[in-house]
């Protein structure tokens, strides 16, 4: 690997790959990675009736992608005494996926490498449930908040807890870019590696946003799924319909995912192999509407990520789409793909049809599913697909498709005009 120097004399990595050494996730499809993959390939859906809190007849949201409870037994750091003050579910799920991802990666964070291990693991929503609980307690009981109410809701605290668990003392950064947070955490991690600030990065994201005002707020802004006025609710597993003519908004879900990145030098020096590398990445800002995406800047983000991978659009074998099931969002993403790829758009997989939308964690979860698909020569299906004449894509609606993939494009677009795209390359 070549190393150069900036004007300030600081070393910069000018070449070399960013390896993906390991990963782990929890989602509405389960809490075991292999089981989640099997269910995804089978076309299963994790969206179920909403049970996180009691529903009134008037509450507009009835379905969600819920994560089943995890078995804390094998993990000392998840025992009741350790987690007593960390009531928001973001913490236990974040710590679980980070611990398991590190195990899969083969990286042991010893004191000598700890200063070179960065943390970009983040959350888009954070532990707002803790603040809501404290507010309700003050109103109902005139009781002051628990001392850990604010730490639970501090949006960068999840990264702090990850660094405490792992002992990583390198740079730490919360990469909050709404629904793109998970992919952004990988991009910022790649930047840290290339700027020689870190050798290893703990990337990823967690969100558990099934909280009454958050869900209701998504409805009032016409984002979350609800049936047409006067129509009955669809079956839960049929409510998330990316790119479909009958799409009715996103289904809010929960989840967490961790991806371990490392420099090529570090991986080779420690005898660690990687089947996938981060080949290219890009970020843009819409600088336009606060939620409606901007075709020009979305397209630019896709184009830049492919160009930075050093390939042409026709080299992309598959697209893992952002695809939330909103009217305008899906259309803009589809139009951007048409503009980038012309008449040769690769197969498109929309994982939110099976998972719902786990906010900032969604893009990290979907990236892992994309990588599993690359290693298994499989493109996951887009379920519930009913073609929209205004959107001409190959959405792999027939079920999981066998396809060898060397390069995969992963799109992630967030509120506020935050666009993040990565190109993954299979090396083995």
C-alpha positions in Angstrom: 0.0 0.0 0.0 1.4 3.4 -0.9 1.4 6.2 1.7 1.6 9.8 0.9 1.7 13.0 3.0 -0.7 16.0 3.2 0.6 19.6 3.5 0.4 19.2 7.2 2.7 16.2 7.1 0.1 13.7 8.1 0.1 10.4 6.3 -2.7 9.4 4.0 -3.5 6.0 2.5 -3.4 6.5 -1.3 -4.2 2.9 -2.3 -5.3 -0.4 -0.9 -8.7 -1.9 -0.3 -11.1 -1.6 2.6 -11.9 -5.1 3.6 -15.2 -6.3 5.1 -14.2 -8.9 7.6 -17.4 -9.8 9.4 -21.0 -8.7 10.1 -24.0 -9.6 12.1 -27.6 -8.4 12.4 -31.0 -8.7 14.0 -34.2 -7.8 12.1 -37.9 -8.7 11.9 -36.8 -11.9 10.2 -35.1 -13.1 13.4 -32.0 -12.7 15.6 -29.8 -15.4 14.1 -28.0 -14.4 10.9 -28.3 -17.7 9.1 -31.9 -18.1 10.0 -32.7 -14.6 8.8 -31.0 -15.3 5.5 -32.9 -18.6 5.0 -36.2 -16.8 5.6 -35.3 -14.0 3.3 -34.5 -16.5 0.5 -37.8 -18.2 1.1 -39.6 -14.9 0.6 -40.8 -14.7 4.1 -42.0 -11.4 5.6 -41.2 -10.1 9.1 -44.1 -7.6 9.3 -46.7 -8.5 11.9 -49.5 -6.8 13.8 -48.1 -4.0 16.0 -47.9 -5.1 19.7 -45.2 -2.9 21.1 -47.9 -0.9 23.0 -51.7 -1.0 23.5 -53.5 0.3 20.5 -56.6 2.5 20.6 -59.2 2.2 17.9 -58.2 5.6 16.5 -54.4 4.9 16.4 -53.5 4.9 12.7 -50.7 2.4 12.6 -51.6 -1.3 13.0 -48.5 -3.2 11.6 -44.8 -3.1 12.2 -41.6 -5.0 11.7 -40.8 -6.2 15.2 -37.6 -7.9 16.5 -38.2 -10.9 18.7 -36.6 -10.8 22.2 -33.0 -11.9 22.3 -31.5 -14.6 24.5 -29.1 -12.7 26.8 -28.0 -15.9 28.5 -24.7 -16.5 26.6 -23.6 -12.8 26.9 -22.3 -11.5 30.3 -22.6 -7.9 29.0 -26.3 -8.3 28.5 -27.2 -9.6 31.9 -29.7 -7.6 34.0 -27.2 -6.1 36.3 -25.1 -4.8 33.4 -28.1 -3.4 31.5 -30.1 -2.2 34.4 -29.8 1.5 33.5 -29.9 1.1 29.7 -33.6 0.6 29.2 -33.8 1.6 25.5 -33.7 -1.5 23.4 -31.1 0.1 21.1 -28.3 -0.7 23.5 -28.7 -4.4 24.0 -29.3 -5.0 20.3 -26.3 -2.8 19.3 -24.0 -4.6 21.8 -25.1 -8.0 20.7 -24.5 -7.5 16.9 -21.2 -5.7 17.5 -20.0 -8.6 19.7 -21.0 -11.2 17.2 -19.7 -9.3 14.2 -16.3 -9.0 15.9 -16.3 -12.7 16.6 -17.1 -13.5 13.0 -14.4 -11.1 11.8 -11.5 -12.7 13.7 -10.5 -9.3 15.1 -9.5 -9.2 18.7 -9.2 -5.7 20.1 -6.2 -5.9 22.3 -4.6 -2.9 24.0 -2.0 -2.5 21.3 -4.5 -2.2 18.4 -7.3 -0.4 20.4 -6.1 3.1 19.5 -6.4 2.2 15.8 -10.0 0.9 16.1 -12.6 3.5 15.2 -16.3 3.4 16.0 -18.9 4.8 13.6 -21.8 2.6 14.8 -24.8 5.0 15.0 -28.5 5.5 15.3 -30.9 7.7 13.4 -33.6 7.9 16.1 -31.8 7.0 19.3 -33.5 6.1 22.6 -36.4 8.5 22.4 -38.5 5.9 24.2 -36.6 6.8 27.4 -37.4 10.5 27.2 -41.1 9.7 26.5 -41.2 7.4 29.5 -39.6 10.0 31.7 -42.1 12.7 30.4 -45.1 10.5 31.1 -43.8 9.7 34.6 -43.3 13.4 35.4 -46.9 14.1 34.3 -48.6 11.1 35.9 -46.5 10.8 39.1 -44.8 14.2 39.5 -41.6 12.1 39.6 -38.2 13.3 38.4 -36.6 11.3 35.5 -34.2 8.5 36.1 -30.6 9.6 36.1 -30.0 7.6 32.9 -33.0 9.0 31.0 -30.8 11.5 29.1 -27.9 9.1 28.5 -30.4 6.6 27.0 -31.7 9.2 24.6 -28.3 10.8 23.8 -28.1 9.8 20.1 -24.3 9.2 20.0 -24.4 7.2 23.3 -24.9 3.9 21.4 -21.5 4.4 19.8 -20.0 5.3 23.2 -21.4 2.0 24.7 -20.0 0.1 21.7 -16.5 1.5 22.3 -16.8 0.8 26.1 -17.8 -2.8 25.3 -15.0 -3.4 22.8 -12.3 -1.3 24.3 -11.8 0.6 21.0 -10.1 3.9 21.7 -9.7 5.2 18.2 -11.8 7.9 16.6 -15.6 7.8 17.4 -18.2 9.5 15.3 -22.0 9.4 15.1 -22.9 9.3 11.4 -26.5 10.4 11.6 -28.0 10.8 8.2 -31.6 9.6 8.8 -32.4 6.5 6.8 -28.9 6.4 5.3 -27.1 6.2 8.6 -26.0 2.6 8.3 -24.4 3.0 4.9 -23.0 6.4 5.9 -21.3 4.7 8.9 -19.4 2.5 6.4 -18.5 5.4 4.2 -17.1 7.5 7.1 -15.3 4.4 8.3 -13.7 3.9 4.9 -12.6 7.6 5.0 -11.0 7.1 8.4 -9.1 4.1 7.1 -8.0 5.9 3.9 -6.9 8.9 5.9 -4.8 6.6 8.1 -6.8 7.4 11.2 -7.8 3.8 11.9 -7.0 0.3 10.8 -10.3 -1.2 11.9 -13.8 0.4 12.0 -16.8 -0.9 13.9 -19.6 0.4 11.6 -23.4 -0.1 11.5 -26.5 1.2 13.0 -29.4 0.4 15.3 -33.0 1.8 15.6 -36.0 0.7 17.6 -38.5 3.5 16.7 -41.8 1.7 17.5 -42.9 4.5 19.8 -46.4 6.0 19.7 -45.6 9.6 18.7 -42.9 8.6 16.2 -45.3 6.2 14.4 -48.2 8.7 14.5 -45.9 11.4 13.2 -44.9 9.4 10.2 -48.6 9.0 9.4 -49.4 12.7 9.6 -46.5 13.5 7.3 -47.9 10.9 4.8 -44.9 8.6 5.1 -46.1 5.5 6.9 -48.4 2.9 5.5 -52.1 3.2 5.9 -54.9 1.9 3.7 -57.0 4.1 1.5 -59.8 6.0 3.3 -62.7 3.7 3.9 -60.7 0.5 2.9 -59.8 -2.3 5.4 -56.2 -2.8 6.5 -54.2 -5.3 4.4 -52.7 -8.4 5.9 -49.5 -7.3 7.7 -47.2 -9.3 5.3 -48.7 -7.5 2.3 -48.4 -3.9 3.5 -44.8 -3.1 2.3 -44.9 -2.9 -1.5 -41.8 -1.2 -2.9 -42.0 0.0 -6.5 -45.6 -1.3 -6.8 -48.5 0.5 -8.3 -50.4 0.1 -5.0 -47.7 1.2 -2.7 -49.0 3.0 0.4 -46.0 4.2 2.3 -43.3 2.5 4.5 -43.9 0.1 7.3 -41.8 1.1 10.4 -39.6 -1.6 11.8 -36.8 -2.3 14.2 -33.3 -3.7 13.8 -29.5 -3.5 14.2 -26.6 -4.5 12.1 -22.8 -4.3 12.5 -20.2 -4.4 9.7 -16.4 -4.7 10.6 -14.1 -2.8 8.2 -10.4 -3.0 8.0 -7.5 -1.8 5.9 -5.9 -4.3 3.5 -2.6 -4.0 5.4 -4.2 -4.8 8.8 -6.1 -7.7 7.4 -3.1 -9.3 5.7 -0.8 -8.6 8.7 -3.2 -10.5 11.0 -4.0 -13.3 8.6 -7.6 -12.2 8.1 -9.3 -12.9 4.8 -12.2 -11.0 3.1 -14.5 -12.2 0.5 -16.0 -8.7 -0.1 -14.4 -5.3 -0.2 -15.8 -1.8 -0.2 -15.0 -0.8 -3.8 -16.5 2.6 -4.1 -18.7 5.0 -2.2 -20.3 8.5 -2.4 -22.5 10.9 -0.6 -24.5 13.9 -1.9 -27.0 16.3 -0.4 -30.3 17.1 -2.2 -30.3 20.7 -0.9 -33.9 20.8 -1.9 -37.0 19.5 -0.1 -36.7 18.2 3.5 -38.2 14.7 2.5 -38.9 14.6 -1.2 -35.8 13.4 -3.0 -34.0 15.3 -5.7 -33.5 13.2 -8.9 -30.3 15.1 -9.9 -28.4 14.6 -6.6 -29.7 11.0 -6.1 -28.5 10.1 -9.6 -25.2 11.9 -8.9 -24.6 9.8 -5.8 -25.1 6.6 -7.7 -22.9 7.7 -10.5 -20.1 8.8 -8.2 -20.1 5.6 -6.2 -19.7 3.5 -9.4 -17.0 5.8 -10.8 -15.0 5.7 -7.5 -15.1 1.9 -7.8 -13.3 2.3 -11.0 -15.9 0.5 -13.1 -18.6 1.3 -15.6 -22.4 1.1 -14.8 -22.7 -2.1 -16.9 -20.3 -3.8 -14.5 -22.9 -3.6 -11.7 -24.6 -7.0 -11.4 -27.4 -6.2 -9.0 -28.9 -3.2 -7.2 -30.0 -3.4 -3.5 -32.5 -0.5 -3.5 -33.5 1.9 -0.8 -37.1 1.5 -2.0 -39.3 2.5 1.0 -42.7 2.1 -0.8 -43.4 5.8 -0.9 -45.0 7.3 -4.0 -42.3 9.9 -4.8 -39.3 8.1 -3.3 -39.6 4.9 -5.3 -40.2 6.9 -8.5 -37.1 9.1 -8.1 -34.9 6.1 -7.3 -36.2 4.2 -10.3 -35.8 7.2 -12.6 -32.2 7.6 -11.3 -31.5 4.0 -12.1 -32.9 4.4 -15.6 -30.7 7.5 -16.2 -27.6 5.8 -14.9 -28.0 2.4 -16.5 -30.1 3.3 -19.6 -31.8 0.3 -21.1 -29.6 -2.2 -19.2 -30.7 -1.9 -15.6 -29.5 -4.8 -13.4 -31.9 -6.8 -11.3 -33.2 -4.8 -8.4 -33.9 -6.2 -4.9 -36.0 -4.2 -2.4 -35.5 -5.8 1.0 -38.0 -3.5 2.8 -40.7 -5.6 1.2 -39.7 -8.3 3.7 -38.4 -6.3 6.6 -40.2 -2.9 6.7 -38.1 0.2 7.3 -35.8 0.1 10.3 -34.8 3.8 9.8 -31.1 4.3 10.1 -30.4 0.6 10.7 -32.2 -0.4 7.5 -29.3 0.3 5.1 -26.9 -1.6 7.3 -29.2 -4.6 7.5 -29.8 -4.5 3.8 -26.1 -4.2 3.1 -25.5 -7.5 5.0 -28.3 -9.2 3.0 -26.7 -7.9 -0.2 -23.3 -9.4 0.9 -24.9 -12.7 1.9 -26.5 -12.7 -1.6 -23.2 -12.1 -3.3 -21.6 -15.0 -1.5 -24.5 -17.3 -2.2 -25.0 -16.2 -5.8 -28.5 -15.2 -4.9 -30.6 -12.1 -5.4 -33.4 -11.8 -2.8 -37.0 -11.3 -4.0 -39.1 -8.2 -3.9 -42.3 -9.6 -2.5 -45.8 -8.0 -2.9 -44.7 -6.6 -6.3 -47.4 -5.3 -8.6 -45.8 -3.4 -11.4 -46.2 0.3 -11.7 -46.3 1.3 -15.4 -44.4 4.4 -14.5 -41.5 2.3 -13.1 -39.8 -0.1 -15.4 -37.4 -2.3 -13.3 -36.6 -5.9 -13.0 -37.6 -6.3 -9.3 -36.9 -10.1 -9.0 -40.5 -10.7 -8.1 -40.6 -14.4 -9.0 -38.7 -15.4 -5.9 -35.0 -15.6 -5.1 -32.9 -15.6 -8.3 -29.6 -17.4 -8.9 -27.1 -14.9 -10.1 -23.3 -14.6 -9.9 -22.5 -11.1 -8.6 -19.1 -9.5 -8.7 -20.3 -5.9 -8.1 -23.4 -4.8 -6.2 -24.7 -1.2 -5.8 -26.4 -0.4 -2.4 -28.5 2.8 -2.3 -29.6 4.6 0.9 -31.4 7.9 0.9 -32.5 9.8 4.1 -34.7 12.6 5.2 -33.0 16.0 4.9 -31.6 15.0 1.5 -28.9 12.7 2.8 -27.8 10.3 0.0 -25.2 7.6 0.5 -24.3 4.8 -1.9 -21.7 2.1 -1.9 -20.4 -0.4 -4.4 -19.5 -3.8 -3.0 -17.1 -6.2 -4.8 -16.8 -9.9 -4.3 -13.1 -11.0 -4.3 -13.5 -14.8 -3.9 
